[in-house]
Amino acid sequence: MTNTSGAGRRFLFLQGPHGPFFHRLGAMLRSAGAQVWRVGFNQGDRAFWFNAPSYIAYQGTPEEWPEAFADLITRHQITDIVLYGDTRPIHAQAVQHAKRAGLTVHVFEEGYLRPYWVTYERDGANGNSRLMSLSVPQMQAALAQLDMDLPDAPARWGDMRQHVFYGALYHYFVLTRGSAYRNFRPHRAITVRKEFQLYLKRLLLMPLHKAERFLASQRIKLGGFPYHLVLMQLEHDASFQMHSPFGTMSEFIALCIEGFAKGAPQHHHLVFKAHPLEDGRVPVKQDITRIAAQHGVEHRVHFVRGGKLAGLLNHARSAVTVNSTAAQQALWRGLPLKVFGDAVYAKPEFVSTQPLAEFFTHPTRPDSRAYRDYRHYLLETSQVPGGFYSALGRRELLRQVVDMILAPEDPYDALSSGNAAPRQQLRVVN
């Protein structure tokens, strides 16, 4: 039986998702016998960590952080670090040093199969994930010993409002109570004040955006035309910035519209689906309108602001993205997919290698059977049921992920060696 005791383990938490998930995770690791500390870089980190004796306020400069981190892991004899996302500078530097020191690195990310799962991996996620070097035949070999159906997704863990609420609250604390962290620099390009204003604006405009989204979706639904779907991302997201060839979203938009204008049949349309958390810091709608007019296809190009994806995917002819996790929903439906960035699902069995204009003319379809094996592999390894932001999602996530953290093997090795913990049956919420 796999040992999941925390005895002798000493965890150092860095920055986590907005809200109380990291605090709850740390408390459960303590109950398993581990010792836990949390480094906070601003008052937003402090506000959601409710165990004061274990909180370490970092008040130095970013330039001093690598040396400070090395001192922390030595002083506290740290064996493991836990973080959310591995590309922001303070995390990337910590991961690099932790690996050299022989520490176990636990990385959380939004689910590759979101929204019903979150991602838990070791050493890296997204473009730094072990999935990047694993082939589909290797995954199929690991699954050969299993004889179980794919787990069902629950109805819901919560909704986007909780995500936006915790984001707004976090940036409120950073903005209004940051005197003790004067050296803090956000990993985003904009100021904390602007970040807070954008979260608050999005929260207040949700009813208006919902109405706008409904009208745009109805125009597409009732239009009766074939269309291709562009799955947009946040320009400031780490996956876009660190694992793609584009510097701005405008560059990607221009590439998509140019390829569509050159290659798509004249009765086809192009639909840009914005990320659910798009907050207006980048003028994507205006860029789409301007670039479409330049190519003479403005009457065949549409923009849909956020919202659920399924309705649009169900009638799409193909999908294009940089490296959005939403592309997995397109693959699940057997839709042709064109990808431009590094992505854990960008396997030769799934994504098209055609030039974009040719893709819009006659896109090649993915190997759907191979994709189902790939998806099954993820659900047996790095995808953990639950969520960061709702109380129900956190409870479901903690039921399984603590044992995965304490296990001696990472999720991928555990499956190959036959030591993976059985996956729980998801409870459907009506």
C-alpha positions in Angstrom: 0.0 0.0 0.0 1.3 3.5 -0.9 2.4 5.5 2.1 0.6 8.8 2.4 1.8 9.9 5.8 3.0 13.4 6.1 5.5 12.5 8.9 8.9 14.0 8.1 7.6 16.2 5.3 8.1 19.9 5.4 6.1 22.0 2.9 6.7 25.5 1.8 3.7 27.1 0.0 4.2 30.0 -2.4 1.4 31.8 -4.3 -1.8 30.0 -4.9 -5.1 30.5 -6.7 -7.2 33.4 -5.4 -9.3 32.3 -2.3 -8.9 29.9 0.6 -7.9 26.7 -1.3 -4.2 26.8 -0.3 -5.1 27.4 3.4 -7.4 24.4 3.4 -4.7 22.3 1.6 -2.1 23.3 4.2 -4.4 22.5 7.1 -5.1 19.0 5.7 -1.3 18.3 5.2 -0.8 19.3 8.8 -3.5 16.8 9.9 -1.5 14.2 7.9 1.5 14.9 10.1 3.5 17.3 7.9 4.8 20.7 8.8 3.7 23.6 6.6 4.7 27.2 6.0 3.4 29.8 3.6 5.4 32.6 2.0 3.3 35.7 1.2 4.3 38.4 -1.2 1.4 40.8 -0.6 -1.6 41.4 1.6 -3.8 39.4 -0.8 -1.7 36.3 0.0 -1.9 37.0 3.7 -5.7 37.6 3.7 -6.4 34.0 2.6 -3.9 32.2 4.9 -5.5 31.9 8.4 -2.7 30.3 10.3 -0.6 33.2 11.4 2.3 31.2 13.0 3.1 29.5 9.7 3.0 32.7 7.6 6.2 34.2 6.3 6.0 37.7 4.9 8.5 38.3 2.1 9.2 42.0 2.1 12.4 42.0 0.0 12.8 43.0 -3.6 12.4 40.6 -6.5 16.1 40.7 -7.1 16.7 39.4 -3.6 14.2 36.6 -3.8 16.4 33.8 -5.1 18.8 34.2 -2.2 15.9 34.6 0.3 14.3 31.4 -1.0 17.5 29.4 -0.7 17.8 30.6 2.9 14.2 29.7 3.7 14.5 26.1 2.4 17.7 25.6 4.4 16.4 27.2 7.6 13.2 25.3 7.6 14.7 22.1 6.1 12.0 22.1 3.4 11.4 18.9 1.5 8.5 20.1 -0.8 7.3 23.3 -2.3 3.7 23.9 -3.5 2.7 26.6 -6.0 0.1 27.6 -8.5 1.5 28.1 -12.0 5.3 27.7 -12.6 6.1 30.6 -15.0 5.7 33.8 -13.0 9.3 34.9 -12.1 9.2 34.2 -8.3 7.9 30.7 -9.0 10.2 29.9 -12.0 13.2 30.9 -9.8 12.0 28.8 -6.9 11.4 25.8 -9.0 14.8 26.0 -10.6 16.5 26.2 -7.2 14.2 23.5 -5.6 15.1 21.0 -8.4 18.8 21.6 -7.8 18.3 21.1 -4.1 16.4 17.8 -4.6 13.0 19.1 -3.4 9.7 17.8 -4.6 7.9 20.4 -6.6 4.1 20.3 -6.6 2.4 22.4 -9.3 -1.3 23.3 -9.5 -2.9 24.7 -12.5 -6.4 25.2 -14.0 -7.6 21.9 -15.4 -6.4 20.7 -18.8 -10.0 19.3 -18.9 -11.6 22.3 -17.1 -14.0 23.2 -15.7 -14.7 20.0 -13.8 -11.1 19.1 -13.0 -7.9 20.9 -11.9 -4.4 20.0 -12.8 -1.9 18.6 -10.3 1.6 17.7 -11.6 5.2 17.7 -10.3 8.1 19.8 -11.6 6.1 21.7 -14.2 2.8 22.3 -16.0 1.6 23.3 -19.5 4.6 23.7 -21.7 6.8 22.4 -18.9 4.7 19.4 -18.2 5.9 15.8 -18.6 2.9 15.3 -20.9 4.9 17.3 -23.6 7.3 14.4 -24.0 4.8 11.5 -23.5 3.5 9.9 -26.7 0.0 8.5 -27.2 1.4 4.9 -27.5 3.1 5.3 -24.1 -0.2 6.5 -22.6 -2.1 3.6 -24.2 0.5 1.2 -22.7 0.0 2.6 -19.2 -3.8 2.3 -19.6 -3.6 -1.3 -20.8 -3.9 -2.7 -17.2 -7.1 -0.7 -16.5 -10.6 -1.9 -17.2 -12.7 1.1 -16.2 -14.9 3.5 -18.0 -14.1 7.2 -18.2 -15.5 9.1 -15.1 -18.4 11.3 -15.7 -18.3 15.1 -15.2 -20.5 16.6 -12.6 -23.2 19.1 -13.4 -21.1 21.9 -11.9 -18.8 22.9 -9.1 -19.8 26.5 -8.9 -19.7 29.3 -11.5 -17.5 32.1 -12.8 -18.8 34.6 -10.3 -16.9 33.0 -7.5 -13.7 33.1 -9.5 -14.1 36.8 -10.4 -15.2 37.6 -6.8 -12.1 36.1 -5.2 -9.9 37.8 -7.8 -11.5 41.2 -7.1 -11.2 40.6 -3.3 -7.5 39.6 -3.6 -6.6 42.7 -5.5 -8.6 44.9 -3.1 -6.4 43.6 -0.3 -3.2 44.1 -2.3 -4.3 47.7 -3.3 -5.5 48.9 0.1 -3.4 47.1 2.6 0.0 46.9 1.0 2.1 49.1 3.2 4.0 46.1 4.6 4.9 44.9 1.1 6.3 48.1 -0.6 8.7 46.0 -2.7 6.0 43.8 -4.2 5.8 43.8 -8.0 2.9 42.0 -9.7 3.8 39.5 -12.4 1.3 41.2 -14.7 2.3 44.2 -16.9 -0.4 46.4 -15.4 -0.7 48.0 -11.9 -2.5 46.4 -9.0 -5.0 49.3 -9.0 -5.8 48.7 -12.7 -6.1 44.9 -12.1 -8.6 45.5 -9.2 -10.6 48.0 -11.3 -10.8 45.5 -14.2 -12.0 42.7 -11.9 -14.6 45.0 -10.3 -15.8 46.2 -13.6 -16.2 42.7 -14.9 -18.2 41.7 -11.8 -20.5 44.7 -12.2 -21.0 44.3 -15.9 -21.8 40.5 -15.8 -25.6 41.1 -16.5 -24.9 43.3 -19.5 -22.3 41.0 -20.9 -24.7 38.1 -20.5 -27.3 39.9 -22.7 -24.6 40.8 -25.3 -23.5 37.3 -25.4 -27.0 35.9 -25.9 -27.7 38.3 -28.8 -24.3 37.4 -30.5 -24.9 33.7 -30.0 -28.5 33.9 -31.4 -27.2 35.7 -34.6 -24.8 32.8 -35.2 -27.3 30.1 -34.2 -30.1 31.5 -36.5 -27.7 32.5 -39.3 -27.6 29.0 -40.7 -24.1 29.4 -42.1 -21.1 27.0 -41.6 -18.5 28.5 -39.3 -15.1 28.0 -37.8 -14.4 28.8 -34.2 -11.4 30.6 -32.8 -10.8 29.8 -29.1 -9.2 33.0 -27.7 -7.1 33.3 -24.5 -6.1 36.0 -22.2 -3.1 37.9 -23.6 -1.5 38.1 -20.2 -2.0 34.4 -19.4 1.2 32.5 -18.9 0.4 29.9 -21.5 0.0 32.6 -24.1 3.1 34.6 -23.1 5.5 31.7 -22.3 4.4 28.9 -24.6 3.4 30.6 -27.9 5.0 32.4 -30.8 2.9 35.5 -30.4 3.7 38.6 -28.4 0.1 40.0 -28.5 -3.4 38.7 -29.1 -3.7 41.1 -32.1 -1.0 39.2 -33.9 -2.9 35.9 -33.5 -6.2 37.6 -34.6 -4.5 39.0 -37.7 -3.1 35.5 -38.6 -6.5 33.9 -38.2 -8.4 36.4 -40.3 -5.8 36.5 -43.0 -5.9 32.6 -43.3 -9.7 32.6 -43.2 -9.9 35.3 -46.0 -7.5 33.3 -48.2 -8.8 29.8 -47.6 -12.3 29.5 -46.4 -15.2 29.0 -48.8 -17.1 32.3 -49.3 -20.2 31.1 -47.5 -18.3 30.2 -44.4 -18.0 32.5 -41.3 -15.4 32.9 -38.6 -16.4 33.2 -34.9 -14.0 34.5 -32.2 -15.0 33.2 -28.8 -13.4 35.3 -26.0 -12.0 33.8 -22.8 -14.6 33.8 -20.0 -12.3 36.1 -17.9 -11.6 38.6 -20.7 -11.7 42.0 -19.0 -11.1 44.6 -21.6 -7.4 45.3 -20.9 -6.8 44.3 -24.5 -9.2 45.7 -27.2 -9.9 42.3 -28.8 -13.3 43.2 -30.2 -12.1 46.4 -31.8 -9.0 44.6 -33.2 -11.3 41.9 -34.7 -13.5 44.4 -36.4 -10.6 46.5 -37.7 -8.6 43.5 -39.1 -11.7 41.9 -40.6 -12.5 45.1 -42.5 -8.9 45.3 -43.8 -9.4 41.8 -45.4 -13.0 42.5 -46.7 -14.6 39.8 -44.5 -16.2 42.0 -41.8 -19.7 40.6 -42.6 -18.5 37.0 -42.1 -16.6 37.5 -38.8 -18.3 37.5 -35.4 -17.3 38.0 -31.8 -18.8 36.3 -28.8 -17.9 37.5 -25.3 -17.1 34.7 -22.8 -19.8 32.3 -21.7 -20.1 28.6 -22.2 -18.5 27.0 -25.1 -20.5 23.8 -25.8 -23.3 25.5 -27.8 -20.8 27.1 -30.2 -18.7 23.9 -30.5 -21.7 21.7 -31.3 -22.2 23.3 -34.7 -18.6 24.4 -35.6 -16.8 23.0 -38.6 -13.3 23.4 -37.0 -11.5 25.1 -34.2 -8.3 27.3 -34.1 -6.3 28.3 -31.0 -2.9 29.2 -29.7 -2.9 26.6 -26.9 -6.1 27.0 -25.0 -7.3 24.1 -22.8 -10.7 24.7 -24.4 -9.4 22.9 -27.5 -9.8 19.7 -25.6 -13.6 20.1 -25.9 -13.2 20.5 -29.6 -11.1 17.3 -29.8 -13.7 15.4 -27.6 -16.2 16.3 -30.4 -13.9 15.1 -33.1 -13.5 18.6 -34.6 -10.5 19.4 -36.7 -8.1 21.5 -34.7 -5.2 23.9 -35.6 -2.8 24.8 -32.8 0.0 27.4 -32.9 1.6 27.2 -29.4 3.0 24.5 -27.1 0.2 22.5 -25.6 -0.1 19.2 -23.7 -2.6 17.9 -26.3 -0.6 19.0 -29.4 0.1 15.4 -30.4 0.4 14.4 -34.1 -2.6 12.2 -33.8 -4.9 15.2 -32.8 -3.8 18.5 -34.4 -3.6 19.5 -38.0 -0.2 20.3 -39.6 -1.8 22.1 -42.6 -1.1 25.7 -43.4 -3.9 27.8 -42.0 -5.5 28.8 -45.3 -5.6 25.1 -46.4 -7.0 24.2 -43.0 -9.9 26.5 -43.5 -10.5 25.1 -47.0 -10.5 21.4 -46.1 -9.4 20.7 -42.5 -8.1 17.2 -41.5 -9.9 15.5 -38.6 -8.2 14.1 -35.5 -7.9 10.5 -34.5 -10.8 10.4 -32.1 -10.1 7.0 -30.7 -6.5 8.0 -29.9 -7.9 11.2 -28.2 -10.2 9.2 -26.0 -7.3 7.2 -24.8 -5.3 10.4 -24.2 -8.3 11.9 -22.2 -8.6 8.7 -20.2 -4.9 8.9 -19.4 -5.3 12.5 -18.1 -8.3 11.6 -16.0 -6.4 8.7 -14.4 -3.3 10.9 -13.6 -3.0 14.7 -13.4 -6.7 15.7 -13.6 -8.3 15.8 -10.2 -12.1 16.3 -9.8 -13.0 19.5 -8.1 -12.3 23.2 -8.3 -10.4 26.1 -6.5 -13.1 28.6 -6.1 -16.4 27.1 -4.8 -16.8 25.4 -1.4 -18.1 22.3 -3.1 -15.2 22.2 -5.6 -12.6 22.6 -2.9 -14.1 19.8 -0.8 -14.1 17.4 -3.8 -10.5 18.4 -4.7 -9.1 17.9 -1.2 -10.6 14.4 -0.9 -8.1 13.1 -3.4 -5.3 15.5 -4.0 -3.7 15.4 -0.5 -3.0 11.7 -0.9 -1.5 12.4 -4.4 0.8 15.0 -2.9 2.0 12.7 -0.2 2.5 9.7 -2.5 6.1 8.9 -3.4 5.4 8.9 -7.1 4.0 11.6 -9.4 0.6 10.8 -11.0 2.2 9.6 -14.3 4.7 7.2 -12.7 2.0 6.0 -10.2 -0.2 4.8 -13.1 2.6 3.1 -14.9 3.7 1.3 -11.8 0.2 0.2 -10.8 0.3 2.4 -7.6 -2.2 5.0 -8.7 -5.0 5.6 -6.2 -8.5 4.6 -7.4 -10.5 7.5 -8.8 -13.5 8.5 -6.9 -17.0 8.4 -8.4 -18.0 12.0 -9.0 -21.2 13.1 -7.4 -23.5 14.8 -9.8 -24.9 18.1 -8.5 -28.4 19.0 -9.8 
